[in-house]
Amino acid sequence: MAPDLPTVLTLPEAASMLRIGRTTAYSLARVGGIPGCRMIGGVYRVSLRALLEFLEGGGVPGAIPLPAASNPAPARRRTRRQRSVASSKRAKHPHSPE
C-alpha cells in the first residue's frame, strides 16, 4: 500500500478514487455497494485496502449495484401560454358557474 495514503478514507475521498460523484457514492454506501464501507459514529468510512483490492481485481460483476431511482422526473410545468389557453377554455365552458 502507498505510504502517503491513509488506511481509512472518507466517502468523498473514496468517490474520487472510484471517479464517481459524491451523491452516487452516498447512494451506493446506503445499499452496501462500496466495498469496505462502514458507518462509524454517523459518518461513512471506507477501508483503503478493501477498495484497492476491489479496483485491482477489476471489480466483481454486480458488486456495485445501481441505486433505484428514488425520485421520478417531475411533471413539466405548463407555460404561461398553455395556462392562459386552459383558463380561457374553462371560462367558455357552458356548464361552468358564472
Secondary structure, DSSP 8 states (H G I E B T S, - for coil): --TTS-SEEEHHHHHHHHT--HHHHHHHHHTT-STTEEEETTEEEEEHHHHHHHHHTT--TTSS------S--------HHHHHHHHHHHHH-TTS--
